[in-house]
């Protein structure tokens, strides 16, 4: 990779790590005084097809809340702390997703339990099917009171 490609890759990594789209990033740069910055321009910079100019880099660093030299780091593999921070964020996101899924499972199971209580005329095969699914949901989930 040449220097522009490495700088573009650094910019893309910091931008995506923060969940910022190219369009929002371009708007943030323009609102901070960088003229002519569009999503297509960001795309070209990130691909190394256009250099990141000095003033653009200063503003980009401020928007991304990184030191300007981080964008111009030509040896990105040396930054272990950045990788550790990314792993920690990914673990946090996974935990949040797991907790949301667990809450959703509990809601569905409570709905199924209520359905079983209210459906006295439900055929036995359908009842067993729902009961088996509830059993697969696991002993650790919250159970509604009958």
C-alpha positions, -999 to +999 in steps of 0.1 A: +000+000+000+012+035-007+010+063+018-024+077+006-039+042+008-026+037+044-039+071+054-072+064+037-075+030+055-067+047+088-094+073+082-120+046+072-111+025+103-116+054+127-148+065+110-164+030+109-152+023+145-174+052+155-203+042+134-202+073+112-213+070+076-194+086+048-223+111+043-224+121+079-186+124+081-186+146+050-213+169+065-193+171+097-162+181+079-181+207+058-197+221+089-162+225+104-149+245+075-137+219+050-152+230+016-161+206-011-163+175+010-189+150-002-194+112+004-177+105-029-147+126-018-145+106+015-147+074-006-118+084-028-097+094+002-104+061+020-094+042-012-062+061-015-074+077-048-071+112-034-047+125-007-060+137+026-049+174+027-034+188+059-063+210+070-088+182+061-067+158+083-068+183+112-105+187+110-111+150+105-090+142+136-111+166+156-144+151+143-132+116+150-117+126+184-083+112+176-048+128+174-040+140+139-009+118+138-032+087+142-046+094+107-011+096+093+003+065+111+019+045+083+024+015+106-012+008+118-002-026+131+019-010+159-012+004+176-022-024+199-042-002+222-066+007+193-071-030+187-078-037+224-103-009+225-120-022+194-122-057+210-136-043+242-163-023+222-172-054+202-176-074+234-198-047+249-220-047+217-223-085+218-234-084+254-260-058+246-273-078+217-273-110+238-293-092+266-318-078+241-322-113+225-327-128+260-353-102+268-371-109+235-370-147+242-385-141+276-413-120+261-421-146+235-421-174+261-444-154+284-468-149+254-467-186+247-474-195+283-503-172+284-515-187+251-514-222+266-533-210+297-561-194+276-563-220+248-582-248+266-594-263+234-559-264+217-552-298+202-527-319+221-501-320+193-500-282+191-498-279+229-469-304+230-451-284+203-453-252+223-444-269+255-413-285+239-403-251+225-407-236+260-385-264+275-358-257+249-358-221+259-340-232+290-343-233+328-326-200+333-352-178+317-378-159+337-411-177+339-444-159+343-466-169+372-497-189+364 
